[in-house]
């Protein structure tokens, strides 16, 4: 179960609704209503710590799934942190989202640390920052580094450079804790900038199930290393740290941390990352329950496998384009790319029904991807893991990691089409470091999100959105 490449499957076809710039044609049967919290709590973490830095007392998140505890007088703040102080944010984050854990922070002009006594194993570490003024300090002076054990997570990090429109920043990492080892998370103001200081608003630690990403239950894992000699594998083990850079519910909606499989992961929609999506369709079947015979049922929320993006019903058009997403990533790192699949349309039931090519970062990942073949049947979720190196390129801080799908030749497939249900992309540490360069300073309006569909990135591409209505039988 631990060394499988993965895909999406679902067993009930859903009629499509094609929206063009002139015509809207709707084939409507019975509308399927989604049920809140459909993903069961199929995994119970050994540890969950939600630390509200600079705060006292306990605060429950808006969705009721997490209780944040204040770090004042907590067991996690090291005694030498006398130089660090709690501070209240001068403003509130914009938008209607949860203000916790952003209204308080712990900050210092000198190094400070937190110590967590944990069971051994892989852990999610999530760091929350709110880019605003604290104690009348200039927010542009916040330059600092963050380490977790022997790993450098951030170096000379600037929140004012990295923040989005709401000025909030969220970073997720995966690190391993050894037997009889404490996890120390240390914040150090940069020595390269005058009057620099470090701060943190929230720290979240959640235990991971064994073998979820960079190891199997029994040890290290190997995945195809794209762009290398045939047969070359990339090894991942507990000695590696990962940074989650993208987690996407392809063809579906945003999935909140409270609706994940008890690991508090968030899943964005895929619209912002599409660059080629001419007549793509969005099949949905919210009444279908996947059969988890190939992967663990906590690998992704059920909703990820109940929605997808395909190329559309026009086979002539499908053969002329690649369904493509692009994800800006830091140069000079290797990335672990996980693709989630599940076939659920009624005409896709046997091997050879839908066969397609997969390219990642312009490298061939699969020439004959067949989700039915991978899963052994319809309605069986699978995922496929690949590694790809994004080398330095003309001193560019970032470059686009693309994922592109294209039908196999007509003689190899019954339906010239392709499907994708979910994407996860992780940066792999380089010599113990995950720290990339700061983005260029933001201009007004501030944003680091990839362009939304219809912006300049795809002006010259006609995009027709296909919406699928769920049918209850």
N, C-alpha and C positions, 0 to 999 in steps of 0.2 A: 504493500500500500504506500510505501514511502518514496519510491522512485518511479514516479509516473509523470508523463507529460499530460497536459490537461485541456479540456474543452467544455462547451455548453451543449446541453440536450434538453428537450422538453416535448411532451407528447400531445399536443393538441394544436391544430393550426388556427391562426387568427387572421381573419380577412384584413387586408391593408386598406388604408385611406391615403391616397396620394394627393398632396397639395402642390399644385403648380402655381405660377404667378397669375394664371388666368382662371383655371378651373379647379373646383373642389368637388371631388366625387366621393361620396361616403356610402359604404356598404355596412349597414348597422344591423346587428342582431341583438343579443342580450349583453348589456354592459356588465363587465365583471368589476365589482367593487373591492379594492384592496382592503385587507384587514391589518390594522395597526399591530405592530409587534409580531409579525408573522414568523420571524426567525426565532426558533426556540433557544433557550439558554442551554446549549448543548455542551458547554465547557465551563468549569468552575475554576477560576485562577487561584493558585496557592496564595498569592499576595495581591492586594490592591491597595495602593497608597495614593491619596489625592491631597497634596500638600499646598495650602494657600499661603504663599510666602508673604511675610510682613503682617499677617492677620492673626487675630485671636478668635477663639470660638470655632464653631462648626457651621457651615453653610451648605444647604442642599442645592444641587444644580436645578435649573428650571424644569428639566424633564424628569427629575426625581430619581435618576439612575446613579448619581454619585454624591457622596457627602465629602466636602472639602474641609479639612481640618487646618486650623491656623498653626503656623510654625512657632509662634511666640511661646517660649517655655516648653517646646516639644522636645522629644528625645532625639530628633534628627539634626538639630542645630548644634554644631560643635561649639564647645565652651570658648574657644579662642575667637569666636565671631563677635567679640565685643565691639570691634570696629565697624561691623555691619549694623544697619539700623532699619527698622520698618518705616515705610513711607506710603502715604496715600496718594493715589493718582490725582493730578490736577484737573483732569477731564474724564468723561465717560466715553467708552468706545462708541462709535457711531453705529447705527443700525439697531434692529430690534432683537439681537441675539443676547445670549446669557452674558451678564457682566462679570460673572465669576469665572476664573480667578484673576480678573484684570484690575480690580479697584485698589489693590494693595500690592506692595513689592518689598523685597529686601534688597538693599543696595549698599555699596561700599566703594571707597577709593582704594581699598586694599583687598587682598585675596580673602575669600571666605568659602566655607565648605559645608556640605550636609553629609551625614553618614547614615546609611541604611543597612540594618542587619537583616539579611534575606536568606532564604533557602537557596541552594545551588540550582542553576538552570538558566535558560534564556529569559530575558526580561525586556518588555517594552519600557523605554524611558521617553516621556513626552515632556517637553519644555514649553512653557507659555510666557510670552512677552507682550507687553503693551507699550508702544512707543509714544510716550507723553512725558511731560515734565514732572519730576518728583523733587520736593523740597527746593524748588526754584533752580534746580540744576538744569543746565543746557542739555536737552535731549540729544543734540548732535555730538555730544562728548561721550556718549555711551559706546565705547569700544572695549571689547573684552573677549576672553577665551573661556571655553568650558571643557573640562575633562571629566570622564567617567572611568574610574580605575586607570588603566594604562592607555585608554583611547582618548584622542583629541576629537571632540565633537564639533567645536567651533573655534576659530582662531581669528583674533582681531575683528570680531563680529560687530557689525553696526546695525542696530535696530532701525535707525532712521533711514538707512539705505534699503533695508529688506522688507519694511512693513508695507502692507497693502492699504487699500482705501480706508479700512476701519482702524488702521494702525496697530492691529493685532498680528502676532506672529506665532506660529505653531510649528514645532519641530519634533519629529518622531525618530527614535533610534532603537536598534535591537542589539543588546550586548549580553554576554554570558557572565554569570557569577559563579565562581568556583566554590568548592566545598571549603567551609571555614573562612570565607572571605567576605569582608564588608564591602559594600558599594559606596565609594566616596565620589560625590559630584562637587567639583570645585570651580568657582567663578573667579577669574583673575583679570583685573583691569589691564588694558594693553599698555606696555611700556613704550610703544612707538608713538603715542599721542599724548600731548600735554593735557593735564586735568581730566584724564579719562576715568570712568567709573564702570562698575559692573552692577547688574541688577537682574532679578528674576521674579516673576509674578506667581507662577505655579509649576509644580513638579508632579508628574503622574508616573507611577510605576505599576506595571501589571505583568504578572507572570504569564509566560507563553507555554502552550503545550509543546512537548518534545517533538522536534522534527518539523516544526511549522514552516520554516523558511530555509535557514542555511545549514541545517544538519538533518540527518535521519535520526530515528530513535536510537540506533546503534552506533552512530558516529558521523563522520563527514559525508557530504553528498557531492556528487559530480554532475555537472550539467554541460550540454554542448556549448563550446566556446566559439561563437560565430566569428568569421573572418580569419580564423586560424587554419592550419592544415587539417584535412579531413580526419575525423576521429578524435581530435584534441578536445579534452574535457577541462572544465574549470572547477577546481576543488573549493568547497566551502566547508568550514568547520567552526567549532566553538571559539577558535582563535580569531575569527573574523567578527567585525562589527558592521552593522548595516544602518543606513539612513533611508527611511521611506521618503521618496520624493514625489510619487504619484500613486494614488489608489482610486480606480475609476470603475463605476458601475456602467458599463457600456450599454447604451440604448435605454437605460432606466434613469430613475431620479436619484437625487442625493440621498444617501443613507446616513443617518446620524449615529453618533457613538453609542447611544442607548439602544439602537436597533441592530447593532452588530452582534456577533455570537459571543457575547460576554467578554470581549477583549477591548471594547471601546474604540475600535477603529472607525474612521469616517471614510465614506466612499462618495466621491464627487460624480456628477454626470460627465458625459464625454463631449458635449457640444463645443466647448472652448478649444478642444484639441483637434477637431476635424479640419482637414485641409482639402481632401477629395472625398466627396460623398454625394455624387450626382443623384441617382434615384434610390438612395438607400432606404431600407424599410426597417421598421421597429416592431418585430413580433413580440407579443406579450401574452403570457398565460399565468395569471396570478392564482388560478385555482389548481394548478398542477403542483404536485409535490415531488421533487427530484428523488431518485434512488441513489443513495450514497454508497455504492458498492466499490468504487475505485479510489475515492479520497475521503478524508474525514469530513463529517457534516459541519464542523466548525471552520472549515477552510475559508468560507465566505458565506455571507447571509443568503438565505434561500432566494431573496429577491434578485440577487445577482444572476441566478440561474433561471429565473422566470422571465427575464427580459434579455434582449440582444439587439445588435444591429447587423443587418444583412445588406447585400448590395442592391436588392430590388428585384422586381419581377421581369424586367426587360433584359432578356439574356443577350440580345445584340449589344446593348449599351454596356452590360456587365463585362463583356469580353474586351472592351476598349478602354477600361480605366482600372485603377487600383484604389480600393477603399483605404484611405490613409488618415492616420493621426500623427501629430508631431508634438513632442514633449521637450521643452528646453531643459538641458541638464548641464552640470559643470563639466568642463573639459578635463582630460587627463585622469579619468577614473574608469574602472570597470563597473558595469551595472548588471544586476540580476533582474531579468524581465520575466514575469509570470503572466501567462495568458490563460484566462478561464473560459471554458466552453461547455455548452450543453445543448443538444439538439432536441427540439420539442415540437417542430412542425410535423403534421401527420404524414406528409409525403416523404419526409426524410426518415426512413426507418431501417434501411439496410446499408451495408458497406457499399460505397460507390455512389450513394445518393447525392452527396455534396462533397466534392473533393476540390481543394484549393491550395494555392501557394501562400506562404507567409514570409515576408521580408522584414527584418529588424535592422535599423540603421544601415539600410542598403545592402545587407548581407542576407543570403538565403538561409532561413531557419527551417522551413519545410517546403518541399516541392509537391508533396501529395498528402496534405493534411486531411484527415478523415475522422471526424469526431465520433461517428458511429463505430468505426474500427478501433479507436482508442478506448472507448467506454464499453464496448461490447453490446450496445443497444441504445435505443432511444430513451431519453429521460435520465441519463446517467452523467452527472457532472464530472469533468476532468480538468486538470490544468497542466500546462506545459511550461517548463523552466528553461531559460537560455541565459547565457552570459555574453556581453558584448563590451568591447573596449572603445571608449570615446576618447581618442587621442588628442593631443594638443593640435590646434589648427589655427595657424596664422595669428597666434596670440589672442585668440578669441576666448573670453571667459566662459561663454556658454555656446552650445550648439544643439541642434535639434536631433533628438533620438526619434526616428520614425518607425511606425508599425504599419505595414501595408499588406493588404490581402487582395488576391486576384484568383479568378476561377482557373482550375486546371483545364487543359485542352478538352474539347467537347467529347472526344472519344473515351475520356477517362472518368467522366462524371455524368450523372443523369440530369443534374440541375447546375448549370454554370453560375455559381453563386459562392459566397463565403459568409462566415458567421463569426462573431466575437461577442462574448458576454461580459468580460471583465479584464482589467489590466492592473497589475501592481509592478512598480519599478523601484528598485532599491539601489542606492550607491553602496559599493563595497569598499571597505577601508583600504587605504594605500599606506603600508608600513605603519599601521596603527592610527592613521589620521583619516577623518571624514571631512575635514575642513576645506571648503572651497573658497574662492575669492568673494568679496562683497560685491553685490550688484552695483552698477553705476548709480550715483545719487539720483533720487527720484525727482521728476519734475511734476508740476501740478497738471492734472490730478495724479496722485501717486498710485502706482499699480505695479505688481509683479506678475499678475496672472496672465496666462497666454491669451492672445486675442480671441474674442468671441466670434462665432460664425457670422459671416457677412461683413467682416472688417477687411482691411487692406490686404491681409495675408491671402485672401482668396477672392479678391475682386474679379479676377478673370476666370472664375470657375462658376458655372451655373450649378446651384445646389437645389435639388427638389427633395423636400422632406416627406417621408412616408410614415404615416402613423397607423398602428395596428390596433384594432379594437378587440378586447378579450371576449371570447365566446364561451358561455357556460352550456355544456351539453347535459 
